[in-house]
Amino acid sequence: MKEKTFYTIINTCVVIGFVIVAIITVSLIHQVTSPTDNNTHYVTQAKVIGIDTTANTVQIEDSHGEVWEFFGTENFQKGNSVIVLMDDQSTSSVYDDTILSVRLDPFAN
């Protein structure tokens, strides 16, 4: 009787552990894949087309042919592929969009 109760307790603990892991996993996936609060952010690919070390600016051209500029030349070289997080400012025009972050594309050759 005691042995059966012991295994029942162990099995219950294992099931509860799996449920907790599943809840944490779903929560983390939701955080990573959820759209932003106001759905104004988007991601685009771009290529570094120019660097001005005097002004500390980098010029990039995105996959739609738009040219953007941002400050911070230390991690970039001309020709680098980058991933850009943008904010569309809740407008349909790209001309008021702002760059939120730029990272080297880890999958680029």
PyMOL CGO cylinders between C-alpha atoms (Angstrom):
from pymol import cmd
from pymol.cgo import CYLINDER

trace = [
    CYLINDER, 0.00, 0.00, 0.00, 2.76, 2.45, 0.98, 0.3, 1, 1, 1, 1, 1, 1,
    CYLINDER, 2.76, 2.45, 0.98, 4.69, 1.63, -2.21, 0.3, 1, 1, 1, 1, 1, 1,
    CYLINDER, 4.69, 1.63, -2.21, 1.64, 2.36, -4.39, 0.3, 1, 1, 1, 1, 1, 1,
    CYLINDER, 1.64, 2.36, -4.39, 1.07, 5.68, -2.60, 0.3, 1, 1, 1, 1, 1, 1,
    CYLINDER, 1.07, 5.68, -2.60, 4.74, 6.60, -3.04, 0.3, 1, 1, 1, 1, 1, 1,
    CYLINDER, 4.74, 6.60, -3.04, 4.58, 5.96, -6.81, 0.3, 1, 1, 1, 1, 1, 1,
    CYLINDER, 4.58, 5.96, -6.81, 1.32, 7.88, -7.07, 0.3, 1, 1, 1, 1, 1, 1,
    CYLINDER, 1.32, 7.88, -7.07, 2.93, 10.87, -5.38, 0.3, 1, 1, 1, 1, 1, 1,
    CYLINDER, 2.93, 10.87, -5.38, 6.00, 10.64, -7.65, 0.3, 1, 1, 1, 1, 1, 1,
    CYLINDER, 6.00, 10.64, -7.65, 3.83, 10.38, -10.79, 0.3, 1, 1, 1, 1, 1, 1,
    CYLINDER, 3.83, 10.38, -10.79, 1.74, 13.35, -9.67, 0.3, 1, 1, 1, 1, 1, 1,
    CYLINDER, 1.74, 13.35, -9.67, 4.89, 15.43, -9.08, 0.3, 1, 1, 1, 1, 1, 1,
    CYLINDER, 4.89, 15.43, -9.08, 6.24, 14.51, -12.53, 0.3, 1, 1, 1, 1, 1, 1,
    CYLINDER, 6.24, 14.51, -12.53, 2.95, 15.49, -14.20, 0.3, 1, 1, 1, 1, 1, 1,
    CYLINDER, 2.95, 15.49, -14.20, 2.85, 18.80, -12.29, 0.3, 1, 1, 1, 1, 1, 1,
    CYLINDER, 2.85, 18.80, -12.29, 6.48, 19.43, -13.33, 0.3, 1, 1, 1, 1, 1, 1,
    CYLINDER, 6.48, 19.43, -13.33, 5.63, 18.86, -17.00, 0.3, 1, 1, 1, 1, 1, 1,
    CYLINDER, 5.63, 18.86, -17.00, 2.63, 21.18, -16.73, 0.3, 1, 1, 1, 1, 1, 1,
    CYLINDER, 2.63, 21.18, -16.73, 4.79, 23.92, -15.18, 0.3, 1, 1, 1, 1, 1, 1,
    CYLINDER, 4.79, 23.92, -15.18, 7.44, 23.54, -17.91, 0.3, 1, 1, 1, 1, 1, 1,
    CYLINDER, 7.44, 23.54, -17.91, 4.72, 23.66, -20.59, 0.3, 1, 1, 1, 1, 1, 1,
    CYLINDER, 4.72, 23.66, -20.59, 3.20, 26.84, -19.11, 0.3, 1, 1, 1, 1, 1, 1,
    CYLINDER, 3.20, 26.84, -19.11, 6.61, 28.55, -18.94, 0.3, 1, 1, 1, 1, 1, 1,
    CYLINDER, 6.61, 28.55, -18.94, 7.44, 27.49, -22.51, 0.3, 1, 1, 1, 1, 1, 1,
    CYLINDER, 7.44, 27.49, -22.51, 4.15, 28.78, -23.91, 0.3, 1, 1, 1, 1, 1, 1,
    CYLINDER, 4.15, 28.78, -23.91, 4.58, 32.03, -21.99, 0.3, 1, 1, 1, 1, 1, 1,
    CYLINDER, 4.58, 32.03, -21.99, 8.09, 32.59, -23.38, 0.3, 1, 1, 1, 1, 1, 1,
    CYLINDER, 8.09, 32.59, -23.38, 7.02, 31.79, -26.93, 0.3, 1, 1, 1, 1, 1, 1,
    CYLINDER, 7.02, 31.79, -26.93, 4.12, 34.23, -26.59, 0.3, 1, 1, 1, 1, 1, 1,
    CYLINDER, 4.12, 34.23, -26.59, 6.45, 37.00, -25.38, 0.3, 1, 1, 1, 1, 1, 1,
    CYLINDER, 6.45, 37.00, -25.38, 8.82, 36.48, -28.30, 0.3, 1, 1, 1, 1, 1, 1,
    CYLINDER, 8.82, 36.48, -28.30, 6.16, 36.23, -31.00, 0.3, 1, 1, 1, 1, 1, 1,
    CYLINDER, 6.16, 36.23, -31.00, 3.59, 38.73, -29.74, 0.3, 1, 1, 1, 1, 1, 1,
    CYLINDER, 3.59, 38.73, -29.74, 3.15, 41.88, -31.78, 0.3, 1, 1, 1, 1, 1, 1,
    CYLINDER, 3.15, 41.88, -31.78, 4.01, 45.14, -30.12, 0.3, 1, 1, 1, 1, 1, 1,
    CYLINDER, 4.01, 45.14, -30.12, 1.37, 46.90, -28.06, 0.3, 1, 1, 1, 1, 1, 1,
    CYLINDER, 1.37, 46.90, -28.06, 0.31, 49.19, -30.85, 0.3, 1, 1, 1, 1, 1, 1,
    CYLINDER, 0.31, 49.19, -30.85, 1.50, 47.15, -33.89, 0.3, 1, 1, 1, 1, 1, 1,
    CYLINDER, 1.50, 47.15, -33.89, 3.74, 49.92, -35.20, 0.3, 1, 1, 1, 1, 1, 1,
    CYLINDER, 3.74, 49.92, -35.20, 7.01, 47.98, -35.27, 0.3, 1, 1, 1, 1, 1, 1,
    CYLINDER, 7.01, 47.98, -35.27, 8.32, 46.00, -38.20, 0.3, 1, 1, 1, 1, 1, 1,
    CYLINDER, 8.32, 46.00, -38.20, 11.57, 44.33, -39.21, 0.3, 1, 1, 1, 1, 1, 1,
    CYLINDER, 11.57, 44.33, -39.21, 13.38, 44.78, -42.51, 0.3, 1, 1, 1, 1, 1, 1,
    CYLINDER, 13.38, 44.78, -42.51, 16.69, 43.69, -44.01, 0.3, 1, 1, 1, 1, 1, 1,
    CYLINDER, 16.69, 43.69, -44.01, 19.21, 46.19, -45.27, 0.3, 1, 1, 1, 1, 1, 1,
    CYLINDER, 19.21, 46.19, -45.27, 22.77, 46.51, -46.54, 0.3, 1, 1, 1, 1, 1, 1,
    CYLINDER, 22.77, 46.51, -46.54, 25.35, 49.00, -45.29, 0.3, 1, 1, 1, 1, 1, 1,
    CYLINDER, 25.35, 49.00, -45.29, 26.09, 51.29, -48.23, 0.3, 1, 1, 1, 1, 1, 1,
    CYLINDER, 26.09, 51.29, -48.23, 28.20, 53.93, -46.53, 0.3, 1, 1, 1, 1, 1, 1,
    CYLINDER, 28.20, 53.93, -46.53, 29.99, 54.84, -43.33, 0.3, 1, 1, 1, 1, 1, 1,
    CYLINDER, 29.99, 54.84, -43.33, 30.99, 58.34, -42.24, 0.3, 1, 1, 1, 1, 1, 1,
    CYLINDER, 30.99, 58.34, -42.24, 33.40, 57.94, -39.34, 0.3, 1, 1, 1, 1, 1, 1,
    CYLINDER, 33.40, 57.94, -39.34, 33.69, 61.71, -38.90, 0.3, 1, 1, 1, 1, 1, 1,
    CYLINDER, 33.69, 61.71, -38.90, 29.95, 62.09, -38.31, 0.3, 1, 1, 1, 1, 1, 1,
    CYLINDER, 29.95, 62.09, -38.31, 29.71, 58.60, -36.72, 0.3, 1, 1, 1, 1, 1, 1,
    CYLINDER, 29.71, 58.60, -36.72, 26.87, 57.66, -39.08, 0.3, 1, 1, 1, 1, 1, 1,
    CYLINDER, 26.87, 57.66, -39.08, 26.01, 54.57, -41.10, 0.3, 1, 1, 1, 1, 1, 1,
    CYLINDER, 26.01, 54.57, -41.10, 23.90, 54.67, -44.24, 0.3, 1, 1, 1, 1, 1, 1,
    CYLINDER, 23.90, 54.67, -44.24, 21.84, 51.59, -45.11, 0.3, 1, 1, 1, 1, 1, 1,
    CYLINDER, 21.84, 51.59, -45.11, 19.56, 50.68, -47.99, 0.3, 1, 1, 1, 1, 1, 1,
    CYLINDER, 19.56, 50.68, -47.99, 16.64, 48.42, -47.11, 0.3, 1, 1, 1, 1, 1, 1,
    CYLINDER, 16.64, 48.42, -47.11, 15.15, 45.67, -49.25, 0.3, 1, 1, 1, 1, 1, 1,
    CYLINDER, 15.15, 45.67, -49.25, 12.60, 48.17, -50.63, 0.3, 1, 1, 1, 1, 1, 1,
    CYLINDER, 12.60, 48.17, -50.63, 15.26, 50.61, -51.86, 0.3, 1, 1, 1, 1, 1, 1,
    CYLINDER, 15.26, 50.61, -51.86, 14.76, 53.15, -49.05, 0.3, 1, 1, 1, 1, 1, 1,
    CYLINDER, 14.76, 53.15, -49.05, 17.96, 54.70, -47.66, 0.3, 1, 1, 1, 1, 1, 1,
    CYLINDER, 17.96, 54.70, -47.66, 18.26, 55.27, -43.90, 0.3, 1, 1, 1, 1, 1, 1,
    CYLINDER, 18.26, 55.27, -43.90, 20.96, 56.67, -41.64, 0.3, 1, 1, 1, 1, 1, 1,
    CYLINDER, 20.96, 56.67, -41.64, 21.79, 56.09, -37.99, 0.3, 1, 1, 1, 1, 1, 1,
    CYLINDER, 21.79, 56.09, -37.99, 24.53, 56.90, -35.51, 0.3, 1, 1, 1, 1, 1, 1,
    CYLINDER, 24.53, 56.90, -35.51, 27.13, 54.38, -34.36, 0.3, 1, 1, 1, 1, 1, 1,
    CYLINDER, 27.13, 54.38, -34.36, 29.76, 53.09, -36.80, 0.3, 1, 1, 1, 1, 1, 1,
    CYLINDER, 29.76, 53.09, -36.80, 31.78, 50.87, -34.44, 0.3, 1, 1, 1, 1, 1, 1,
    CYLINDER, 31.78, 50.87, -34.44, 30.26, 47.48, -35.40, 0.3, 1, 1, 1, 1, 1, 1,
    CYLINDER, 30.26, 47.48, -35.40, 29.57, 48.01, -39.09, 0.3, 1, 1, 1, 1, 1, 1,
    CYLINDER, 29.57, 48.01, -39.09, 31.45, 47.80, -42.38, 0.3, 1, 1, 1, 1, 1, 1,
    CYLINDER, 31.45, 47.80, -42.38, 30.36, 48.72, -45.88, 0.3, 1, 1, 1, 1, 1, 1,
    CYLINDER, 30.36, 48.72, -45.88, 28.61, 45.71, -47.43, 0.3, 1, 1, 1, 1, 1, 1,
    CYLINDER, 28.61, 45.71, -47.43, 27.36, 44.25, -44.12, 0.3, 1, 1, 1, 1, 1, 1,
    CYLINDER, 27.36, 44.25, -44.12, 23.87, 42.79, -44.16, 0.3, 1, 1, 1, 1, 1, 1,
    CYLINDER, 23.87, 42.79, -44.16, 21.82, 44.04, -41.22, 0.3, 1, 1, 1, 1, 1, 1,
    CYLINDER, 21.82, 44.04, -41.22, 18.44, 43.45, -39.60, 0.3, 1, 1, 1, 1, 1, 1,
    CYLINDER, 18.44, 43.45, -39.60, 16.59, 46.67, -38.76, 0.3, 1, 1, 1, 1, 1, 1,
    CYLINDER, 16.59, 46.67, -38.76, 13.75, 47.12, -36.27, 0.3, 1, 1, 1, 1, 1, 1,
    CYLINDER, 13.75, 47.12, -36.27, 11.62, 50.06, -37.37, 0.3, 1, 1, 1, 1, 1, 1,
    CYLINDER, 11.62, 50.06, -37.37, 8.68, 52.03, -35.98, 0.3, 1, 1, 1, 1, 1, 1,
    CYLINDER, 8.68, 52.03, -35.98, 6.17, 53.24, -38.57, 0.3, 1, 1, 1, 1, 1, 1,
    CYLINDER, 6.17, 53.24, -38.57, 4.82, 55.98, -36.26, 0.3, 1, 1, 1, 1, 1, 1,
    CYLINDER, 4.82, 55.98, -36.26, 1.27, 54.72, -36.99, 0.3, 1, 1, 1, 1, 1, 1,
    CYLINDER, 1.27, 54.72, -36.99, 1.29, 56.26, -40.46, 0.3, 1, 1, 1, 1, 1, 1,
    CYLINDER, 1.29, 56.26, -40.46, 1.18, 54.77, -43.95, 0.3, 1, 1, 1, 1, 1, 1,
    CYLINDER, 1.18, 54.77, -43.95, 4.18, 56.81, -45.14, 0.3, 1, 1, 1, 1, 1, 1,
    CYLINDER, 4.18, 56.81, -45.14, 7.67, 55.36, -44.70, 0.3, 1, 1, 1, 1, 1, 1,
    CYLINDER, 7.67, 55.36, -44.70, 9.23, 58.81, -44.67, 0.3, 1, 1, 1, 1, 1, 1,
    CYLINDER, 9.23, 58.81, -44.67, 8.49, 59.36, -40.97, 0.3, 1, 1, 1, 1, 1, 1,
    CYLINDER, 8.49, 59.36, -40.97, 9.52, 55.85, -39.87, 0.3, 1, 1, 1, 1, 1, 1,
    CYLINDER, 9.52, 55.85, -39.87, 12.29, 55.67, -37.30, 0.3, 1, 1, 1, 1, 1, 1,
    CYLINDER, 12.29, 55.67, -37.30, 15.02, 53.13, -36.69, 0.3, 1, 1, 1, 1, 1, 1,
    CYLINDER, 15.02, 53.13, -36.69, 14.76, 51.51, -33.27, 0.3, 1, 1, 1, 1, 1, 1,
    CYLINDER, 14.76, 51.51, -33.27, 17.73, 49.14, -33.55, 0.3, 1, 1, 1, 1, 1, 1,
    CYLINDER, 17.73, 49.14, -33.55, 20.16, 47.72, -36.09, 0.3, 1, 1, 1, 1, 1, 1,
    CYLINDER, 20.16, 47.72, -36.09, 21.97, 44.40, -35.73, 0.3, 1, 1, 1, 1, 1, 1,
    CYLINDER, 21.97, 44.40, -35.73, 24.34, 42.52, -38.00, 0.3, 1, 1, 1, 1, 1, 1,
    CYLINDER, 24.34, 42.52, -38.00, 22.47, 39.76, -39.81, 0.3, 1, 1, 1, 1, 1, 1,
    CYLINDER, 22.47, 39.76, -39.81, 23.76, 36.55, -38.19, 0.3, 1, 1, 1, 1, 1, 1,
    CYLINDER, 23.76, 36.55, -38.19, 22.73, 34.50, -41.24, 0.3, 1, 1, 1, 1, 1, 1,
    CYLINDER, 22.73, 34.50, -41.24, 24.47, 36.63, -43.88, 0.3, 1, 1, 1, 1, 1, 1,
    CYLINDER, 24.47, 36.63, -43.88, 27.56, 35.30, -45.62, 0.3, 1, 1, 1, 1, 1, 1,
]
cmd.load_cgo(trace, "trace")
